[in-house]
Amino acid sequence: MLTVSCESCGESFLVSDDTMGTQVTCPACGSPVTVAAVAEEEDLGPQAEVAWEYNVLIDLGRMGHVDERKLNALGHQGWELVSVFRESAESHTCFYFKRRLSAPGA
């Protein structure tokens, strides 16, 4: 979603990303508002969206224990444990990891 401002009335409102480079109507006053075709620099700052990839490690032994070597290997690869889920005492345990996606060519 993008935030745009109406030059006629000053109202700010959200529009979908697919409206970039088009004209939309201000919901407050009905004036046409042009949505910038390229995101402005301020949109690329520290609050820019971060892309993540996820990994699930499943303990089929039903003991809730994963080999320390596996965990250390994931840590060295940049994976961070974010959640552990076990539906019941009889079920397997799922360990959920995430890491930031690398930028292309990085």
Number of C-alpha atoms within 10 A of each C-alpha: 10 15 12 18 15 21 13 13 12 12 13 14 14 10 14 10 13 11 15 16 12 11 13 17 12 21 12 13 12 12 15 14 16 18 22 14 12 9 12 9 7 9 13 10 9 8 8 9 9 8 10 11 11 14 14 13 15 18 17 13 12 15 13 17 13 16 8 9 9 10 16 12 11 18 14 9 10 13 19 17 17 11 11 14 13 16 9 9 10 10 15 17 22 19 19 17 20 17 18 13 11 10 7 5 4 4
